[in-house]
Amino acid sequence: MMRKKIESQCMALVLCLGLLPVTALAAAPEGQLIYVGGVKISSSGYWTTDDDGNVTANTGEGTPTDNYIHYDADNNTLTLHNATIKEQLDYSENIEAGTYIFGSAIGVFNQNGAAELTITLEGTNTIAEVGKGIYVLANSTGGATLTITGDGSLDASASQTGIWVQSNNGDATLTIRDADVEAEVTGSNGDGVLVQAGQSSNASLSVNGGSLTATGSGTYGAGIKFQFGSRDYNSGTPSLTVSGNAMVKASSDTGGIT
């Protein structure tokens, strides 16, 4: 009798586990725009990069042998595979995005909804010689979310901001999972990582496995900064979570984390 009871409980447990919700990737929010190296990414496909950091649509069939970018529109996932990006979205070419994300190597923009992207790193990837390394912006409504994952690395250096996730009226979330990420400002003033939420909203950064090294510069720059609305001192809830033996290092001329 006891054995049958235990077997019955085990079967119930298996059934319950099978019914647990599974996190699934989804297509990009309606109205979202993505630019990589100044090139608009509007559907699934491959793009190659060269030593000079140019991004070019792949004209061959199948997966390029190396140094490429792949966008999966069904899951809103951008894969960087030993990619080098040294071109930014120019002001004059950013008419559709309302000139909001010009200067970014990877720019994600939504005028009337959430801005979301998952970046998967494979091999060694580099962003350099741009104004903003990665910039995710939800301009009027919705949250801004950037997830960086994979077993590769990314070195994102920029003159203004290394990685910037911004929602003007909602939550802003940056998640790094298993990947090794460096975000560095090469200019006279700026933040290595800036997570900017709307006033009285939540700004969160979580690093689970892997590492994050964030370096800011200048009088007002920080390695990692949480901001709410247009001012540092507006009300809001910042959150920094480090787990899974991850390493986080933040530094700047005036302070590491603000």
N, C-alpha and C positions, 0 to 999 in steps of 0.2 A: 504493500500500500504506500509506504513512504517513497519507494523508488518511483512509482507511477506519479506521485505528487510532484516530485522533483522534476521528472521528465516533462510534466505538464507545465510547470513554471518556466522551464527552459524554453519550451516551445512558445509560450506567451511572450517571453523576453525577446526571442528572435523576431516574432511578428511585430512587436513594438519598435524594435530597432529598424525594421524594414519600413516602418511608417514615419520615421523621423524625417523632418524636412531636410532637403539637400540644397545647398547654395548653388544656384545656376547663373551662368553669365547670360546677359541679354543684349539685344541690339542697342545701339546708341539712342539716347533720348531724341524725340522728334525735334527737328530744328538745329541739331548740333552740327558744328563745323569742325573739321580737323585739318591742320596743316603741319607738314613735316618738311623741314628744309626749304620752306617757301612754296612747297607743292601741295595743292589741295588733295586730300584723300577722301574720296566720296563713295568708294565701293571696295570690295575685297580685291586684293591684288598684291603684287610684289614690286618693290622698287630697290634698285641697287645704289650703293654709295661708293665713291672713290676716295683716294688718299687726300684729295682737296676738300672733302666733305660735301660734295654735290650729291643731290638725290635725283635719280633718273628712273622713270617708269621702265620696268623690265619688259622687253619685247619678245623674249624667248619663251618657250613652253616649259612648264614645270617650275621647280624651285631653283633659284640661282645657286651656284656652288658655294659662294661665300659673300660676306660683306653686303647684306641685304636687309630690307625692311619688309615685313608682311603685315597686312591689315586684314583681319577677319571681321567683316561687317556683321555677321550673324551674332557674334559674341562680343563685339566692340573691343577687340583685343589687338594691340599693336606689338608685334614681335621685332626686337632688334637683335640681329645676328651678326656680331662683329662689325657693327655699323659705325660709321663716322659721319657726323652731321656738323657742318661749319657754315651753313647758310641759314639765314633767318627770314621771317616774313617781313617784307619791306612795307613801309607805310603806304606807298602809292599803290601796292598790289593788294591791300587789305580792305578794299571797299566793301565787300560782302560782309566781312566781320566787323564793320563799323569802326575800323582803325583801333580797336580795343586791344588786340593781342599782337600788334606789330612788334618786331624785334625778337620773337620767340623762335627757337629751333623746332620745338614741338608745341603747337598751340591748339587748345581745345576751347571752343567758344559756343555759348548758347545765349541768345538774346532773351528768349522767353521760356526758359525751362532749365532743367538740371544739366550740368556738364560733368561727364563721367568718362573715364578711360582706364583700362588695364594695360599695363606695359609689361611684357615678358622679356627678360634678358637672357640671351644665349651668347656665351663667349665674352669678349671684351668690347665694350661699346664706349664711344666718346662723343661728347657735345662740347664745342669750343668756338671761340671767336664770335659770339652772339651776344645780344643784350639780355635775353632771358633764356635759360636752358629749357625748362618745361613750364608752361603756363596754362593752367586750367581755370576757366572763368565762367561762372554762371552770373550773368549781368543783372538780371532783374528779378527772376523767380527761381526757386529750386536750389538744391544744394550742389556743391562742387566736390567731386570724389576722384582721387587718383590712387590706383593700386599698382605698385611695382613689385614684380615677383620673378621667380626663375632662379637658376643656379649660376647665372652669369654676373657681370659687373657693369656699372655705368659710372663714368667720370663726367659730370656736367659742370663745366665752368662757364661763367658768363660775367659780363661787366656790371649788370644790375642785380639780378636774382638768379640763383641756381635752380631752385624748384619753387614754384609759386602756385598754391591752390587757393582760389578765391571765390566765395559766394557773397554777393552783396546783400542778400536778404534771407540767407539760410545757413545751414551747417556746412563746414568745410572739413574734409577728411583726407588725410594722407596715410596710406598703409604701405609698409615695406615688409615683404615676406620672403625670407631666405636669400634674397639678393644682396649684393654688396654695392652700396651707392655712395658716391662722393658728390657733394654740391658745394661749389666754391665761387666766390665773387672775386673777379680780377680787377674791378674798377675801384674807384676811390671811396665808394659808399654803397652798401647794399647788404641784403640778407642771404645767407647760404640757403636756408629753407624758410619760407614764409607761408603760414597757414592762416588765412584771413577769412573769418566768418562774418555774417551780418551782426549788427548790434543785438545783444542779449541772446545770441545763438551759441552753438558749440563749435569749437575748433579743436580737432584731435589729430594727434600723430601717434601711430603705433608701429613698432619695429619688432617683428616676430621672427627670430632667426636672422642670419646675415648680419649686416652692419650698415650704419649711417655715419658718415663724417661730413659735418656741415661747417663751413668757414665763411664768416661775414667780414666786412671791412668798413672802416669809417666811423665817425662819431655816433651815428644812429644805427649802424648795421649790427646784426646779431648772427650768431651761427644758426640758431633756430628761434624764430619769432612767432608768437601767437598774437593776432590782432583782431579787433572787433569793430566793424564799420570802418570809418576813415581815420580813427584815432586809436592809439595804443591803450588809452585809459577808459574807453567805453566799456560797458558791462558785457559780460559774456563768460563762458566756461571753457578754459583751456584744459587739455588732457594730453599727457605724454605717457605711453605705456611701452615698456620694454620687456620682452619675454623670449623664451626659447633660446637662452644663451646668446642673445643678440648683443652687439656692442654699439653704443651711440657716443659720439664725440662731437661736441659743439664748441666753437671758439670764434672770437672776433677781437677787434681792438678794444672794445669796451665791455664785452660780456658774452657768455656762451648762449644762454637761453633767456629770452625775455617774453 
